[in-house]
Amino acid sequence: MKSPLPWRIALVAYVIGLAIVAYWPTPVDKPIQGTLARVLKYLHAQGVPEWFDYQFIEASANVAMFVPLGILATLAMPSKAYWQLVGMGLLASICMELGQLLFITARIYSAVDLVTNTLGCVIGVSVIWLVAPRGHHSPRGPKTKIQSRFR
């Protein structure tokens, strides 16, 4: 793909989706909490370790939710450095958590969410960096290895 514009559009759409999840007035998993508790109880009775609990599932979901953000940010902004892309993920997570802290009483700010969200972004950025290594190029150069991989 010659232009990162389609990736930028996808990134904006994904960020809007993240904002909807983050600023939903109640926890988005509230409707399934009872079902999840029953499933976990059943799994534990079948020998699944106790550490596989609600907190583990929530943390894993936070990681998984931010992997696409890291992927899309890397593809949308191929000239950005690794730390800048990860920093954008951290900043998005800070905005989400701060918004919940300040404006949504039914939601709870969590430093653990900052870590898990950022870890998801790190994984997403790393996947693209491993699949399409950048090599040595000018940060402003028109042809990066990432851009040429996705043409």
N, C-alpha and C positions, 0 to 999 in steps of 0.2 A: 504494500500500500504506500503510495507516494506521499500522501498527506495524513498527518495524525488527526485531522478533523473528525472523522467518524469515531475514533477512539475518544476524542474529547467530548463528543455528543453523548456517547455511552457513559463516560465518566460522570457527566452532569446528571444524567438520568439516574445513575446508581446512587449518587450523593443525595438526590431528592428522595430516593427510596430509603436510604439510611436515615434521613431526617424524619421521614414519616414514622419509621420504627422508633427512633429515639424520642420523638416528641409526642408519641401517642399518649393520651392522658392517663392510661393505666398500663401496667406491664403487659407486653404483647403475649406473654405466655400464660396470663391469668386464666383464659378459657380452658386450657388443657392441664392446669396444675393438678387437679384431682386425678385425671387419667394418668398423668406422668407419675404421680405418687404410687398409684396402683401397679403400674408397669414396673417401676423400680422395686417395689415390695416383692412382686413375683420373681423378678430377675435375681434379687438377693436370695430368695428361697431356693432358687435353682443353682446357687453357688457363685453367682457373679459377685466379685469383691465389693465390700461396703464402701470403698472409696469411689466407686462408680455411683455417685449420688447426684442430687439436683445441682449442687454447686459445680460439679465436674461437667455436667451437661451444659449448664449455663455458660461456663468458661469456654468450653469447646465451641458452643454456638457463637460466642463473641469472636473467637479466633476465625471461625469459618466465615462470619459475616464480613470481615475486613480483608480476607484474602483477595476477593475480586477487586476491592478498592486499590490494593497494591498493584495488581495486574493491570487494571485500566489506567491508573496514574502513570505507570511506567510506559505503557504504549502511547498514551496521550501526550506525554511530555518526555520524549526520548533524549532530550539534551540535558535533562536534570540529573544531578549526581544522586547516588544511592541514598546518602544521608538526607538530601532534600526531599526525596520521595517518601522515605520513612517518616521524616518530620511532618510532612503533610498529613500522613495517617494519624500521627500523634496529635496534631493540631485539630483534625476532624473529631477525634475521640474526646479531646479536652472540651471542644465546643458542645458536643453532645452531653457530656457529663455535667458541665457547668450549666447548660440550659435546663437539664433535669433538676439540678440542685436549686436553681433560682426560680423556676417557673412552674414546676410540676410537682405538686405535693404528694401524689400517689407514687412517684418514682423516686428511687434512692440513688444518690451519687455513690460511685464506687471506684476507689483507686485500683482495685483488681481489674475492673473493666478497662481502665486506661492501659494497663499492662497487656491484657489479653487482646484488646482491639489492635494495639500497636504490633503485637506479635503476629497477628493475622496479616497486617500490612507488610511486615518484614518478610513473611513467607511469600506473599504475592509478588513483591518486588524481586525477591531472590529467585523465584521460579522463572521470571522473564529474563533476569540477568544470567541465569544458568542456561536457559534454552537459547537465548540470543545474546551471547557475550558482546559487550561493546568494543572491546579492543582499545587501541589507541587512536583517538580521533579528536578533532576539535569540538568542543562543546557546542559551538554554533554552526558546525559544518552541516551541510544539507543531507549528507548520506551517512547515517549511522548504521551499524550492523543490525540494530533492532528494526529500523525502518526497512532495510533491504530484505529482512527475513519475512516481513509481513506485507509484501507487495503483491 
